[in-house]
């Protein structure tokens, strides 16, 4: 079933569709600058909440096209439920006995997880049904809507899922809700954490920050709007993001269930067993060279110096289950960083950073100083 759904959903994350989200990403990036301006020139501040809400609004606007009332609900009730479910998952992962379902299913945590999942269903279902109704009330159902098929027109991910449900009978409401949950929940936590780490890195390496700023200025000059062709030109900014994802990856490990035996030099991993793959270890493998632990964005500018095995770099996962939204995440982060770096000089110290291990790695009280650029 997973393979079928992955194939069905892949067109929703094609570059052509992603380009239709850029205007919303751009608008939200400009809004973020206005919000950050309120704490600029005020010394070291923790901007975690600013980035978190910015990413959440970008994701929910591009996936659900929410009105203000529904957005407030997502900002508060939905996020609290998702974070608590995440904490339950981590607690279970770190408690070997709770890996046994017959034990975990008898715990208060399991009952709370079921309750939170039920609450999330109550939050998302009205949004899904309202969107269905809106599409039908205009007499342009997703099935025959000519506007829907116009290339380059913005369509939230929910519309694309409803299209699969209405036209191909491929997705039930439960499956639509599950996919929305996965996309929204997986996006806002990871993307906001990566953005925060990129800003800390820029604040810690002034020469890197200045080079990013100059690259942005060369491309945009006095133009404010971000267009799709701009993103591909930001080669050094992309190198910085990639290097942050390598050295400070917020998802340090992933789990996989083996579909065949894996023979290693000293032992064999049997088919059907689960294993943990250390992304942290891969990103510091000796194939990266003697400077593997160092932050050097320049390494990405010369492909010939990179490891020959592409799987040594796996910030979005590896294999068939690699993150389907990875290009969306890169577009969103680039757009946000364009606006931030153009408007603020950033100071910080990533070397003293400590981390909380939750669903993703989160920096403990990360402080950044923002100064308005003249």
C-alpha positions as CSV (number, residue, x, y, z in Angstrom):
1,X,0.0,0.0,0.0
2,X,2.8,2.4,0.8
3,X,4.4,1.9,-2.6
4,X,1.0,2.6,-4.3
5,X,0.5,5.8,-2.3
6,X,4.0,7.0,-2.8
7,X,3.6,6.7,-6.6
8,X,0.3,8.5,-6.5
9,X,1.6,11.4,-4.3
10,X,4.9,11.9,-6.2
11,X,3.3,14.2,-8.8
12,X,2.1,16.5,-6.0
13,X,5.7,17.2,-5.2
14,X,7.0,17.7,-8.8
15,X,8.9,20.8,-9.5
16,X,6.1,22.2,-11.6
17,X,3.7,21.9,-8.6
18,X,6.3,23.2,-6.1
19,X,6.8,26.3,-8.2
20,X,3.2,27.3,-7.6
21,X,3.9,27.4,-3.8
22,X,6.8,29.9,-4.2
23,X,4.6,33.0,-4.1
24,X,3.1,31.9,-0.7
25,X,6.6,31.1,0.6
26,X,7.7,34.5,-0.5
27,X,4.8,36.3,1.2
28,X,5.5,34.4,4.4
29,X,9.2,35.2,4.2
30,X,8.4,38.9,4.0
31,X,6.0,38.5,7.0
32,X,8.8,36.9,9.0
33,X,11.1,39.8,8.4
34,X,8.5,42.2,9.8
35,X,8.2,40.0,12.9
36,X,11.9,39.7,13.4
37,X,12.3,43.4,13.1
38,X,10.5,43.7,16.5
39,X,13.5,42.0,18.2
40,X,16.3,43.4,16.1
41,X,18.8,45.7,17.8
42,X,17.8,44.3,21.2
43,X,20.8,42.0,21.8
44,X,20.8,38.2,21.9
45,X,17.3,36.7,21.6
46,X,15.8,33.3,21.1
47,X,13.9,33.3,17.8
48,X,12.7,29.7,17.9
49,X,9.0,30.7,18.2
50,X,9.3,33.1,15.3
51,X,10.8,30.4,13.0
52,X,8.4,27.7,14.2
53,X,5.3,29.8,13.5
54,X,6.7,31.0,10.2
55,X,7.3,27.5,8.9
56,X,4.0,26.2,10.3
57,X,2.1,29.0,8.5
58,X,3.9,28.4,5.3
59,X,3.3,24.6,5.4
60,X,-0.4,25.0,6.4
61,X,-1.0,27.6,3.8
62,X,0.5,25.5,1.0
63,X,-1.0,22.3,2.1
64,X,-4.5,23.4,3.5
65,X,-5.1,27.0,2.3
66,X,-6.5,27.9,5.7
67,X,-8.5,30.9,6.7
68,X,-7.5,32.9,9.8
69,X,-9.7,31.0,12.2
70,X,-8.5,27.6,11.1
71,X,-4.9,28.8,11.1
72,X,-5.2,29.8,14.7
73,X,-6.4,26.4,15.5
74,X,-3.5,24.8,13.7
75,X,-1.1,27.2,15.4
76,X,-2.2,26.1,18.9
77,X,-4.3,22.9,19.4
78,X,-2.9,20.9,16.5
79,X,0.7,21.7,17.3
80,X,0.4,20.9,21.0
81,X,-1.1,17.5,20.1
82,X,1.6,16.7,17.5
83,X,4.4,17.6,19.9
84,X,3.0,15.5,22.7
85,X,2.6,12.5,20.3
86,X,6.2,13.1,19.3
87,X,7.3,13.0,22.9
88,X,5.5,9.7,23.5
89,X,7.2,8.2,20.4
90,X,10.6,9.2,21.7
91,X,9.9,7.9,25.2
92,X,8.9,4.6,23.8
93,X,11.9,4.5,21.5
94,X,14.2,5.0,24.4
95,X,12.5,2.3,26.6
96,X,13.3,-1.2,25.2
97,X,10.5,-2.9,27.1
98,X,8.0,-0.6,25.5
99,X,9.1,-1.7,22.1
100,X,6.9,-4.7,22.8
101,X,3.4,-3.7,21.6
102,X,1.6,-5.9,24.1
103,X,3.3,-4.0,27.0
104,X,3.0,-0.5,25.4
105,X,-0.7,-1.0,24.6
106,X,-1.4,-1.4,28.3
107,X,0.2,1.9,29.3
108,X,-1.3,5.3,30.0
109,X,1.0,6.7,27.3
110,X,-0.7,4.5,24.7
111,X,-4.1,5.7,25.9
112,X,-3.0,9.3,25.7
113,X,-1.6,8.7,22.2
114,X,-5.0,7.4,21.0
115,X,-6.7,10.3,22.7
116,X,-4.4,12.8,21.0
117,X,-4.8,11.1,17.6
118,X,-8.6,11.3,18.0
119,X,-8.3,15.0,18.8
120,X,-6.3,15.7,15.7
121,X,-8.9,13.9,13.7
122,X,-11.5,16.2,15.1
123,X,-9.4,19.2,14.1
124,X,-8.5,18.1,10.5
125,X,-11.8,16.5,9.5
126,X,-13.8,19.8,9.4
127,X,-11.0,21.4,7.3
128,X,-11.1,18.5,4.8
129,X,-14.9,18.5,4.6
130,X,-15.1,22.3,4.2
131,X,-12.6,22.2,1.3
132,X,-14.7,19.5,-0.3
133,X,-17.8,21.6,0.1
134,X,-16.1,24.7,-1.3
135,X,-14.9,22.9,-4.4
136,X,-18.4,21.5,-5.1
137,X,-20.3,24.7,-4.2
138,X,-18.5,26.6,-7.0
139,X,-19.8,23.9,-9.4
140,X,-16.2,23.1,-10.3
141,X,-15.6,19.8,-8.6
142,X,-12.1,18.6,-8.4
143,X,-13.1,16.0,-11.1
144,X,-14.1,18.5,-13.8
145,X,-12.6,21.7,-12.7
146,X,-10.9,23.3,-15.7
147,X,-9.1,25.7,-13.4
148,X,-7.6,22.8,-11.6
149,X,-5.8,21.6,-14.6
150,X,-4.2,25.0,-15.5
151,X,-0.4,24.6,-15.4
152,X,1.3,26.9,-12.9
153,X,-1.9,27.7,-10.8
154,X,-1.5,27.3,-7.1
155,X,-3.4,24.3,-5.7
156,X,-2.9,23.3,-2.0
157,X,-1.8,19.8,-1.3
158,X,-5.2,19.1,0.1
159,X,-6.8,19.8,-3.3
160,X,-4.3,17.4,-5.0
161,X,-5.3,14.7,-2.5
162,X,-9.0,15.3,-3.0
163,X,-8.3,15.1,-6.7
164,X,-6.9,11.6,-6.2
165,X,-9.9,10.7,-4.1
166,X,-12.6,12.1,-6.4
167,X,-11.1,11.2,-9.8
168,X,-9.2,8.0,-9.2
169,X,-11.0,6.8,-6.0
170,X,-7.5,6.2,-4.8
171,X,-7.6,7.7,-1.3
172,X,-10.2,7.5,1.5
173,X,-10.8,10.4,3.9
174,X,-8.8,8.5,6.6
175,X,-5.8,8.2,4.1
176,X,-6.1,11.9,3.1
177,X,-6.0,12.9,6.8
178,X,-3.0,10.6,7.4
179,X,-1.0,12.1,4.5
180,X,-1.8,15.7,5.6
181,X,-0.8,14.8,9.2
182,X,2.5,13.3,7.9
183,X,3.3,16.3,5.7
184,X,2.4,19.0,8.2
185,X,3.8,17.4,11.3
186,X,7.1,16.3,9.6
187,X,7.6,19.6,7.9
188,X,7.3,22.3,10.5
189,X,9.5,20.8,13.2
190,X,12.4,19.8,11.0
191,X,12.4,22.8,8.7
192,X,12.2,25.3,11.6
193,X,15.0,23.5,13.4
194,X,17.2,23.5,10.3
195,X,16.5,27.2,9.6
196,X,17.5,28.0,13.2
197,X,20.8,26.1,12.8
198,X,21.6,27.7,9.5
199,X,21.2,31.2,11.1
200,X,23.4,30.1,14.0
201,X,26.1,28.9,11.5
202,X,25.9,32.2,9.6
203,X,26.2,34.1,12.8
204,X,29.3,32.1,13.8
205,X,31.1,32.3,10.4
206,X,31.0,36.0,9.3
207,X,32.9,35.3,6.1
208,X,30.3,32.7,5.1
209,X,27.4,35.1,5.9
210,X,29.0,37.9,3.9
211,X,29.4,35.6,0.9
212,X,25.8,34.5,1.1
213,X,24.7,38.2,1.4
214,X,26.7,39.2,-1.6
215,X,25.4,36.3,-3.7
216,X,21.8,37.3,-2.8
217,X,22.5,41.0,-3.6
218,X,24.1,40.1,-7.0
219,X,21.0,38.2,-8.0
220,X,18.2,40.4,-6.6
221,X,19.8,43.9,-6.6
222,X,16.8,46.1,-5.6
223,X,14.1,43.5,-6.4
224,X,12.0,42.2,-3.5
225,X,10.1,39.4,-5.1
226,X,11.5,35.9,-5.2
227,X,10.9,34.0,-8.5
228,X,11.6,30.4,-9.3
229,X,14.7,31.1,-11.5
230,X,16.4,32.9,-8.5
231,X,16.6,29.8,-6.4
232,X,18.8,27.8,-8.8
233,X,21.2,30.6,-9.0
234,X,21.9,30.7,-5.2
235,X,24.6,28.1,-5.4
236,X,26.5,29.2,-2.3
237,X,23.4,29.5,-0.2
238,X,22.5,26.0,-1.1
239,X,26.0,24.8,-0.2
240,X,25.6,26.4,3.2
241,X,22.2,24.6,3.8
242,X,23.7,21.3,2.6
243,X,26.7,21.7,4.9
244,X,24.4,22.5,7.9
245,X,22.3,19.4,7.1
246,X,25.6,17.4,7.0
247,X,27.3,18.6,10.2
248,X,24.3,19.5,12.3
249,X,21.6,17.2,10.9
250,X,18.5,17.5,13.0
251,X,17.5,13.9,12.3
252,X,20.6,12.0,13.5
253,X,19.2,8.5,12.9
254,X,16.5,6.6,11.0
255,X,15.0,3.2,11.4
256,X,14.5,0.7,8.7
257,X,13.0,-2.8,8.5
258,X,15.2,-5.1,6.4
259,X,13.5,-6.9,3.4
260,X,16.6,-9.1,2.8
261,X,19.7,-10.3,4.7
262,X,22.5,-7.8,4.9
263,X,25.9,-9.5,5.2
264,X,28.5,-7.4,7.0
265,X,32.2,-8.3,7.7
266,X,31.5,-9.7,11.2
267,X,27.8,-10.5,11.3
268,X,24.6,-10.7,9.3
269,X,21.5,-8.6,9.7
270,X,18.5,-10.9,9.0
271,X,15.6,-10.0,6.8
272,X,12.6,-8.9,8.9
273,X,14.7,-7.3,11.6
274,X,14.7,-3.6,12.4
275,X,17.9,-1.6,12.4
276,X,18.9,2.0,13.3
277,X,21.0,3.8,10.7
278,X,23.2,6.6,12.1
279,X,23.0,9.6,9.8
280,X,25.2,11.4,12.2
281,X,27.9,8.7,11.6
282,X,27.4,8.7,7.8
283,X,27.9,12.5,7.7
284,X,31.3,12.1,9.5
285,X,32.5,9.1,7.6
286,X,36.2,9.0,6.6
287,X,35.1,9.3,2.9
288,X,34.4,13.0,3.6
289,X,38.2,13.4,4.2
290,X,40.2,14.6,7.1
291,X,38.0,17.7,7.6
292,X,34.8,15.6,7.9
293,X,33.9,17.2,11.2
294,X,34.5,20.7,10.1
295,X,31.9,23.1,8.7
296,X,33.0,23.9,5.2
297,X,30.3,24.9,2.7
298,X,32.9,25.2,-0.1
299,X,33.2,21.4,-0.3
300,X,29.8,21.4,-2.1
301,X,31.1,23.7,-4.9
302,X,33.3,21.1,-6.4
303,X,31.4,17.8,-6.9
304,X,34.7,15.9,-7.6
305,X,35.8,16.3,-4.0
306,X,32.6,14.8,-2.6
307,X,32.3,11.1,-1.6
308,X,31.6,8.8,-4.5
309,X,28.9,6.9,-2.6
310,X,25.8,9.2,-2.6
311,X,24.3,7.5,0.4
312,X,27.0,8.9,2.6
313,X,24.9,12.1,2.5
314,X,21.4,11.3,3.6
315,X,19.8,14.2,5.5
316,X,16.3,13.4,4.1
317,X,16.6,9.7,4.7
318,X,17.8,6.9,2.4
319,X,16.4,4.4,-0.1
320,X,12.8,4.0,-1.3
321,X,11.4,5.9,1.8
322,X,13.5,9.0,1.3
323,X,11.5,12.1,2.2
324,X,9.1,13.0,-0.6
325,X,9.0,16.6,0.5
326,X,12.8,17.3,0.4
327,X,12.6,19.7,-2.6
328,X,9.7,21.5,-0.9
329,X,11.9,21.9,2.2
330,X,14.9,23.3,0.3
331,X,12.7,25.8,-1.6
332,X,11.1,26.9,1.6
333,X,14.4,27.3,3.5
334,X,16.1,29.1,0.6
335,X,13.2,31.6,0.3
336,X,13.1,32.3,4.1
337,X,16.9,32.8,4.3
338,X,16.9,35.2,1.3
339,X,14.6,37.5,3.2
340,X,16.4,37.2,6.5
341,X,20.0,37.6,5.3
342,X,19.0,40.6,3.0
343,X,17.5,42.4,6.0
344,X,19.6,41.5,9.0
345,X,23.2,41.0,10.0
346,X,23.3,37.9,12.2
347,X,25.6,37.1,15.2
348,X,25.6,33.9,17.1
349,X,27.8,31.1,18.5
350,X,27.1,27.6,17.3
351,X,30.1,26.1,19.0
352,X,28.5,26.5,22.5
353,X,25.2,25.0,21.4
354,X,23.6,22.1,23.3
355,X,20.8,19.9,22.0
356,X,17.6,18.4,23.2
357,X,16.8,15.0,21.7
358,X,13.1,15.0,20.7
359,X,11.6,13.8,17.5
360,X,14.2,16.0,15.9
361,X,17.3,17.5,17.6
362,X,16.4,20.9,18.9
363,X,18.9,23.5,20.1
364,X,18.7,24.5,23.8
365,X,18.0,28.2,24.2
366,X,19.8,29.2,20.9
367,X,20.6,33.0,21.1
368,X,21.0,35.1,18.0
369,X,21.6,38.8,17.7
370,X,19.9,40.6,14.7
371,X,21.1,43.9,13.4
372,X,19.2,45.7,10.7
373,X,21.2,46.2,7.5
374,X,21.3,49.7,6.2
